[in-house]
Amino acid sequence: MKNNVRIKVDFSHTQEKIKALHGINNSPIRLNSSLPELSDAGIPYCRLHDTAGMWGGTHYVDIPNVFPDFNADPEDPASYDFAFTDAYLKTLADSGIEPFYRLGVTIENYYKIKAYRIAPPADYDKWAAICAGIVRHYNEGWADGMKLGITYWEVWNEPENPPMWSGTMQEYFDLYAVTARRLKKDFPNIKVGGYAGCGFYSINREDKKTNDFYCSFLTWYDEFLKFVKANDLPFDFYSWHLYTYDPREIVLHANYVDARLKEYGFNDVENIFNEWNCMNSSHGNAFVTMKGPVGASFVAAAFCLMQKSPIDKAMYYDAMPTRAYCGLYHFPSMEVTHTYYSFKAFNQLYKLGTAAETVVSGSESEFITALAATDGTKGALLLANFEREGVLASLEVQEQPTACFLIDEKNVFKQIGIDDPENIILPGYSVSLVCFGGAENDIPGYEKQQEKIKFAGLG
């Protein structure tokens, strides 16, 4: 048992707003229904990339699915097939989730057998006109559409990655230019950006520093920023990805993205981290461990660290139950996982609204991440121990905790008691949500919590 960790929280010293970091990519395809478990977790955004499986399930989201005949007229509503995308986006809207719409295609991992949709469009102006038709349908009700008020429209995904784009760097830049200009001209209130970059692994990983493929990601980013700047293009957000087992690597890469944006004068461009997950096989199959206490504690630690980073919004990949990268559901049971409850726990801080000063100190403090929030009356503290061993810690806070919930190997968001805040055990690979002032009463399903266990003695 590690010890000597002190966690000090001052709810009277407020800081920045809690960010929308608990977005996701995709969700269960549950048409003509709703997603109450995602509503309970307060999921703010659902990014639509790789939606419904290979080739976008043939009927969802992707440009070739929504506009199946590229020779058709993009001004004619009959040229579009919105049926299944409509049904899916209505499900998201009914669940209180805003879509984050990726304009492009689903990854073709088997492109070497045959590539179908990853080539540059034959006519960039027409492709942009199709995108405009999609925006008009979902935001202005055109073609028997909706008025969802979708804010974010992302031009393609990972164009530096061969399974996503068979064209050149310049061909993607030209597509972005034509599309961004058209969309901002027709819809000045939306946000347009790209390009969902693969990531920046070569800035710190020794095995990637001399790898031409990974080094090319840095070149793409710099050249894209130069191109956007030189051509004065619309550019509301830059999106990027990282799969890692070290939540602190997220901050390192976020700082890199931020520094480059500022270097080129893009001080107001949003830094959006819209693909991430816990990927490491040292504890077994990564696609299994991302669902359990390892994945849950990683996610909670990442939330705490991202809040204090330049990241503006984040979207976890993935919440579609049949996908290998889905960390929020078991399949085929459809039961939610340990990791799901980290999203639900963070949402309590998001609802409270404002971060409060939190300091973690002591010789073992590197293993513990913490984030607190308050609405001026109630408060909550999120703690993550992303480490195998348990940690004995002391909690310094003027308020008395009114409830605590634990996620670890033995417990899945189980309400527990804190007998002595000066001596609390944070089990290995665990997440704790400590509530103050009755904040637990705002947790959906709280009234169902009955069995309570003592905090002391766990681990």
N, C-alpha and C positions, 0 to 999 in steps of 0.2 A: 504494500500500500504506500503510494507516494503521499507526502504531506507538505505542509508549509505553502499553502496557497490561500491568499486573502482576496476576497471579492468585495469591493466597496462600491455601493450604489448611492447616488445622490439625486433623488427625484426632483429636488428643488432647482437643480442646475440642468436646464434643458438645452438641447442642441438642435440638430437639423431634423427635418421630417423623416420618418421611416420610409424607405424607398419601396417601390413595387418590385421586389426581388423574387417573389414566389410565383412568377409566371411559369408556364409550361409549354412544351411543344405537343400538340395533338391531345387527344383524350379518347375515351371510349366512343365509338360510333353508336350512339344511342338515339336514333331518330324518333321524332314525334314524342319525345319525352324530355327529361331534364337530367342533370348530373348533380344530385343533392350532395354527394360527398365532396365534390369540388366546390360547390357553393359554400359548404360548411368550412372548407379550408380557405375561402375567400380568394380563390385564384383570380388575379386581376387580368391576365392576358393569356391567350392561347395562340401560339405561333403556328401557322398553317404551312408546314413543310414536311414532305414525305407523308402527307395525310392519307390515311386509309390503306397504306401498304404500297407494294411495288406499282410503279406507274400511276400513283395517286388513286389506286383502286379503280382506275379507268374512268371514273365519273366525278371525282372530287378535285376542286381547287386549282389544279394545274391548268395552265393556259390551253394545252391541247385537249384537255377534258372539257373545259368550259366552252371552248371555241374549236370544235372538232375539225372543221374544214377551213384551212387557212386561206383558201381561195374565195371564201364567202365575204359578204359585206359587213364590216364591223359596225356600221350604223343601223343595221337591220336586227331588231331583237330576235328574229327567227334564226339568226346565225349562231346563237348561244344556247348552251344546254346547262342551265343553272340548277336543275331540279334537285340533285342530291347535295350539292353545295349549299343551296338554300336551306334544305332540311337540317343539315348539320350546323350551319351558322345560327339557325333559329334555336337549336338545342343549346348552343353556347350562350346566346343572348338571354334565353330563358333561365339560364343558370348564373347570370350576372357576370359573364366572362366576355371581355372584349377580344375579338379576333385581331391578330397581328398577321396581316396577309402577305405571304411571300408570292410575288409574281414570277413564275418560272415553271420549273419541272421538278419531279421527284428524282432523287439520286438513282442512277442505273449502275449498280455494283457489278453487273455482268456485261458491261458495255463491250468487253473484248469479244464476247460471243456475237453480239449485235447491239449497236447503239440505235435507239429509236428517236429520242427527243432532245438530246443534249447538244445538238449543233446550233450555231447562231441562227436566228430567224432569217428567212429569205428576204424579208422587207422590214427594216427596223421601224419605219414610220407606221406601217400597218400594225406591227406588233404593239407599238405604243398606243395606237387607236383602240386595239382590243383591250389593253389594260385599262384605258379610260372608260370603255364600256362596262368593265367589271366594277370599277369604282362607282360609276354612275348608278349601276344596278343596286349596289349594297348601301350606298350613302344617300342617294337621291330618289330611289324608288323607280328608276327607269326600267322598262321591260318587265312590268309586274314585279318589281323588286322590293327592297326594304329601305329603311332609313336607320341603319345601325350606327352611323357616326364613327366608322372605323378610322382611327387616326393614322396608324402606321402601315405603309406600303413599301415593301422591300423588293428591290430589283435583283432577282436571281438569288442564287445561293452557291457559295464556294466555287467561283469560276476558276480558281487556280487548281482545282481538283479534277483530274481527267474524267472520273465517272459523272461529273456534273456539267462539264463544258468542254466541247471539243475544239472550240475556236481559240483564237489568240488573245493575248492580254488587250491589245488595241481594239479588237472586235468587241470585247465585253465593254470596254470604256465607251465606245461609240454607242452601243446599245443603251448603256446607262444614261448617256447624255441626251439621246433622243427621247427616252422614256421619261426621265426626270423633268425635262422641260415641258413635255406635253402634259404630264399630270399636274404639275404646279400651275401651269397656265389655266387648265380647266378647273382645277380644284385647289385654290390657293390656301385653304385651311387645313389640308391634310399634311402629313409628314412623309417625305420620300427619302429613302437612303439605301444603303447597301454596305458591303456586298456580301455580308455574312461570311467573312473571311475564315479560312481554315484555322488560323491561330499563329502563335509566335514562339513555337517550341524551341527554335534554334537560338533564342536569346539567352537561354540558361541551361538547356539539356545538352550535356557533353556529347551524347551520341547523335545529336542533330546539328551541331554547330558546323560540321563539314559536309552535311548532306545537302546536295544541290536542290532537291525537291523541297525540303523544309526551309532552306534559306531563301528559296524563291518567294515564299509567303511574305517575307519582309520587303522584297523588291516590289511585289504587287501593291502592297500597302502604300509605300512611298510614291510609286508612280501614279497610283490612283489619286492620292492627295494632290500631287502636282497637277494632274490633268483637270481635276475639279476646280482647283484654284485658277489655273491658266484660262479656263473656259467659263469661269464664273457660273458654275452649274448649281442648281438647287441641291442642297445637301443638308438634311435635317438631322440625320443620325448615321453613325457608323456602327455596324454590327459585326461581331466576331465570335469565335468558338475556342473552347479548350476542354480536353478530357484529361483528367489528372487524378492522382491520389493524394496530392498535397494541396489543401485549400489555400495555403499561403501563396502558391504559384498563381492562383487566380489574381491576387492583388498585384503581384509582380507584372503580369501581363496587362492588367488594367492600367497600371501606371505607364507602361510602354505605349499603349494606345493613346492615353491622355496626353503624354508628352509630345507625341508626333502630331496629334491634332492641334495642339497649341503652337507648336513650331511652325505650322503652316497657317496659323491665324484663325483656326476653326474653334474659337473659344466657346461658342454656343451650340456646337454640334453635340448631340447626345451620344453617350458611350453606352452601347447596348450589347450585353453579353447574352446571346440568345441560343447557344447550345453548350451545355456543360453536364457533367456527370462524374461519379466516382468510379474510376477505372483502374483496377489493380488486381492482379491474380495472386498476390502473396498470401491471401487469406482463403484461397479457393477460387472457384469460378466467379469472375467479377460480375457477371450478369445475375448471379445469385446473391452475392454479398451486398450489391447496391440496394437490395430490397430490405435488408435486415439492419441490425444495430450499427454495423459498420457504415452502411450507406446513410442511415439516419443521422448519425453523429457527424459524418462528413458534411451533409447538407446543412445541418444547423450551424456548424462551424463556419461554413461558407457564407451563410446569411449574415452572421455576426461580422465577418471580415469584409464582405462586400459593402455593407452599410457604411463602413468607414473608408471606402475606396472611391475612386472616381466613377465607378459604374453607376449609371442612372437607372437602368432596368435590367432584369435578368429573366431568362426563360430556360427552364430545365428540360433536357432531352432524355426521357420522353415519358408521356403518360398514356400512350396507346397500349392497352394490355397485351396485345399479341406481339409487340415489338420486343426484341431482345434487350434493348436499352430502357425498357419501361421499369422504373424503380418504384412506382406508386401503386401498382396492382400486382397481385398474383394471378396467374392464368393457368387453367381456365376457371378457377373459382370466382374470380373477380373481387376477391376480398382485398381491402386496402392493406398496405404494408407498414412496417415500422417507419419507413422513410416518408410515407404519406403524412404521418403524424408530426414530423418535423415541419412540414408545410403548414399544417393546422396550428402548431404552436407558434410559428413565426407570425401567422396571421393575427394572433392576439396583439402582438406588438404593433403590427401595421394598423389595426383598427384603433389602437390607443393614439397613434399619430405622431408623437414627437419623441425622439431619442433623449434619454437621460444619461448623465455622466456615469460611466462605469469604468472602474480601474481594477485590473487583475494583476496581482503582484506576488512575489515569493519565488523560491528557487525552482518550483515545478510549474510556474505560471505559463510556460510555453505550451503546455498540454491543454490548457483551458481557454476557451473563447467565451465571451459574454457580451450581451447586448440588452439594455433595458429601455423601456418606453413608458410614457405616461400621457394621460389626457388632462392632467391637472388635479384629478381626484383619485383615479385608480392607476395602478402601475403593474408592470410585469417584467420579469427578468428571464432571459433565455440563456441557458448554460449548455455548453457542449464539451464533452471530454472525448476527443478523437484520439484515443490512445488505449492500448490493451489493458493497462493496469488501472485500478481504482485510485482516486485522489481524495484525500481528506482535506477539506477546505473550511474556512470560516467566512461567514457572510456578515458584512458590516452595512447595515441599513437602518435608518431611524424607524421605519414602519415595520409593523409585525406582519409576517406572511399570513395570508388567509387560506392559501391552498397551494399545493405543489403537484405537478404531474411528471411522471418519469417514463422515459423510453429507454429500455436496455434489453439485454438478452432475455430477462425473465418477465419483463413488464412492457406493455404496449399502451402508452399514455394512461397509466394507472395513477389515480389520485393517491398521494402518500402524505404522511405527516412529517413535520419538522419539529422535533422535540428540542433541539439545541442548535440554533443558527451558528454558534461558534464551532460546532463540530459536525459537519455534514459530509456524507460520503457521496462522491460522484463516481459511480461505477465505471469500469472500462467500457469504452464505446457506448456512451450514454448521452441522453439529452434530458434536461430538466427545465420545466416551465414553472417558475415561482410567481405566484399572483399576490397582489397587495390591494387592499381596499375593496375586496369583492370582485376583482376583475374576472375571476373564474365564472361568475354568473353570466358573462357574455360569450362563453364558449358554447357553440352549438352542441347539444347533447349532454351538457354538464349535469342536468338533473338526473341523468341515467347513471352517474358515477355513484357507486355505493360502497364497494369494498375499499377500505383504506389500509395501507401498510406503513410501518414505521420506516423512516429514512435510514436511521442508524441500523447497522448490521447488514446492509446490502453490500454487494461488490464481490 
